[in-house]
Amino acid sequence: MDNKANTAAQDRNQISVLEETLRKRIRHRQHISRDTVKDYENQFTAGQKLADQVDSFGGSWPFVILFGTFLIAWIVLNSFLLLRVGQPFDPYPYILLNLILSTLAAIQAPIILMSQNRHSDIDRLQASHDYEVNLKSGLEIMQLTRLIEEMRTEHKVQSDEMLKIQRELLSILRNQD
């Protein structure tokens, strides 16, 4: 019985140490806003917002459909002018079209990368906030665990006392017979 009490006391001490460690971490992280994403996005410049819009549109079906339509119209228009007039503005193999596509890719790629870098920063901020929430949840779980352990220990003591009283009463009843 004494060994169990020592083990329970050691467990409570370990929980207290962990609890204090978590409290320190939470206090250290109090400067982080609850709405980290909005705070971060409020700092965006006009260029960064434009980059996000380019990223959003450049990776969408409307862009693919619009650009596919543009390519088909370019090819059809040049083929029609070749057949009707004999002089298209961009004859096959469409060197001007290739230049336009290369220029678009050269401009669009770094803009999309800038936007993706900002999204990575936002993900890191959200992960940091999630970590804070997990720390607080861990603290609450430790507090509940400690409370349950205290209740269990108290119940055990009460049960032992009741058992002792019942044994004494049983002993008294046996002696009366």
Summary of the structure (lengths in Angstrom):
residues: 177
radius of gyration: 36.3
end to end distance: 33.4
largest distance: 128.8
contacts: 408
relative contact order: 0.11
helix: 86%
strand: 0%
